[in-house]
Each structure stands twice: as C-alpha cells, then as structure tokens.
Amino acid sequence: SDTEFWDKMQAEWEEMARRNWISENQEAPGQVTISTIEKGYYFHTENPFKDWPGAFEEGLKKMKEGDLPVTILYLEAAILQEPNDAEAWQLLGITQAENENEQAAIVALQK
C-alpha cells in the first residue's frame, strides 16, 4: 500500500540521517535529540503519543498487532516519560531492528 511505501521511505531517510549520509548542516525532518540522557537516539518530534498515558502498554498492544511504526512511536513516548525504563529501551531496540532500522536499534539496546 501507499502508506507502507512512505513509511519505508521515511525509515530509510532516518537511517541515512543517522549515518551522516546527509551533510551535517541539514537535519532529518521530524527528529531532534532530546537530552544528554538520550544522546545518540533520535526521537520523532512529531510524535502524537508523547503525552499519552500508558504509552508503554499501548506500545505492547501495537507490537502484538505487528504495527511497527506505531509501536516505535508509543515506545519512544514511554521513554520520554520515563527515560530510565530499561524494558522500554529494550523493546524499542528490538522493534527498530524488526523495522530494519539497525542503527536506531543498536543505540536503543545500548541504553
């Protein structure tokens, strides 16, 4: 479907930005580093779930449904709410790997 195609294109764009394939004075749209705690992991700035209560639980539900892009958004929101949640970081890393975003997966799993 068209949505899957554009989701894949967005993931590839993010991967190029993370690997510095884009010149350093350009930024990937929709992403920004949050703080030194999360240094190295680029969160989506346009995350509609960033203030969602129970974001972690919703992420688990979406993971079971196989909706990887939405799972990632929920898990990122959960981590923004609780930056030291090791389980959320682990699941985010696993989900990023399943979504073929290896660089983001590595950074998340290192957290």
C-alpha positions as CSV (number, residue, x, y, z in Angstrom):
1,S,0.0,0.0,0.0
2,D,1.0,3.6,-0.3
3,T,1.2,4.0,3.4
4,E,3.7,1.2,3.7
5,F,5.8,2.6,0.9
6,W,6.0,6.0,2.6
7,D,6.7,4.5,6.0
8,K,9.6,2.6,4.4
9,M,10.9,5.7,2.7
10,Q,10.8,7.6,6.0
11,A,12.7,4.8,7.7
12,E,15.4,4.9,5.0
13,W,15.6,8.7,5.2
14,E,16.1,8.4,9.0
15,E,18.8,5.7,8.6
16,M,20.7,8.0,6.1
17,A,20.5,10.9,8.6
18,R,21.8,8.7,11.4
19,R,24.7,7.5,9.3
20,N,25.6,11.1,8.4
21,W,24.9,10.5,4.7
22,I,23.2,13.9,4.7
23,S,25.5,16.8,5.1
24,E,25.9,17.9,8.7
25,N,24.2,21.3,8.3
26,Q,21.0,19.5,7.2
27,E,18.6,17.9,9.6
28,A,16.2,15.0,9.1
29,P,12.7,16.4,9.4
30,G,10.7,15.3,12.4
31,Q,13.7,14.4,14.6
32,V,15.8,16.0,17.2
33,T,18.0,14.9,20.1
34,I,16.1,15.2,23.4
35,S,18.9,15.5,26.0
36,T,22.3,14.1,27.0
37,I,20.5,11.2,28.7
38,E,19.2,10.0,25.3
39,K,22.3,11.2,23.3
40,G,22.6,9.3,20.1
41,Y,19.0,8.2,19.8
42,Y,16.9,10.5,17.6
43,F,13.3,10.7,18.7
44,H,10.4,11.7,16.4
45,T,9.5,15.3,17.2
46,E,6.0,14.9,15.6
47,N,5.1,12.0,18.0
48,P,1.3,12.3,18.6
49,F,1.7,10.0,21.6
50,K,4.4,11.9,23.5
51,D,2.0,12.7,26.4
52,W,-0.1,9.6,26.1
53,P,-0.9,8.0,29.5
54,G,0.0,4.3,29.4
55,A,2.2,4.7,26.3
56,F,4.2,1.6,27.1
57,E,1.2,-0.6,27.4
58,E,-0.2,0.8,24.1
59,G,3.1,0.0,22.5
60,L,2.9,-3.6,23.7
61,K,-0.5,-3.9,22.1
62,K,0.6,-2.4,18.8
63,M,3.7,-4.7,18.8
64,K,1.4,-7.7,19.1
65,E,-0.6,-6.4,16.2
66,G,2.6,-6.1,14.2
67,D,2.3,-2.3,13.6
68,L,6.0,-1.5,14.0
69,P,5.9,2.3,13.1
70,V,3.2,3.0,15.7
71,T,4.9,0.7,18.2
72,I,8.0,2.7,17.9
73,L,6.1,6.0,18.5
74,Y,4.5,4.6,21.6
75,L,7.7,3.2,23.0
76,E,9.5,6.5,22.3
77,A,6.8,8.3,24.1
78,A,7.1,5.9,27.1
79,I,10.9,6.5,27.2
80,L,10.4,10.3,27.1
81,Q,8.0,9.9,30.1
82,E,10.4,7.5,31.9
83,P,14.0,7.8,30.4
84,N,15.4,5.0,32.7
85,D,12.9,2.3,31.7
86,A,15.2,-0.4,30.6
87,E,12.4,-2.7,29.4
88,A,11.1,0.1,27.1
89,W,14.5,0.7,25.7
90,Q,15.0,-3.0,25.1
91,L,11.6,-3.3,23.3
92,L,12.3,-0.2,21.3
93,G,15.6,-1.6,20.2
94,I,14.0,-4.9,19.2
95,T,11.2,-3.1,17.3
96,Q,13.7,-0.9,15.5
97,A,15.6,-4.0,14.4
98,E,12.4,-5.7,13.2
99,N,11.7,-2.4,11.3
100,E,15.1,-2.7,9.6
101,N,16.5,0.4,11.3
102,E,19.6,-1.2,12.7
103,Q,21.4,2.0,13.8
104,A,18.5,3.1,16.0
105,A,18.2,-0.5,17.3
106,I,21.8,-0.5,18.4
107,V,21.6,2.8,20.1
108,A,18.3,1.8,21.9
109,L,19.7,-1.5,23.0
110,Q,22.9,0.1,24.4
111,K,20.6,2.2,26.7
